[in-house]
Amino acid sequence: MNFFGIGLPEMVLILVVALLVFGPKKLPEVGRSMGKAIRSFQDASKEFENEFKREADQVTASTPQPMEATLEEKPTLAPAEIDRETDEPITATVEKD
């Protein structure tokens, strides 16, 4: 039996120390108050989880539908300057000194 990484011998030791510290009359009260504290923590965490889910659902519902992408015709490039004598495109050349 492994509870929160604590084995049975360690659990018995903790209970014996608690019995010595609090005494047999106070031990049930301490256990009861710890149980109530754990229960309230569980309730608070469930409430937080439910609120988080509710907000996430509300954001999802209020988000508009995604836009659909459509492809247009392939764009054409602007015509290059053409040499009138050779009917070929003029290309820029860089001369180095």
Long-range contacts (C-beta under 8 A, 24 or more apart in sequence): none
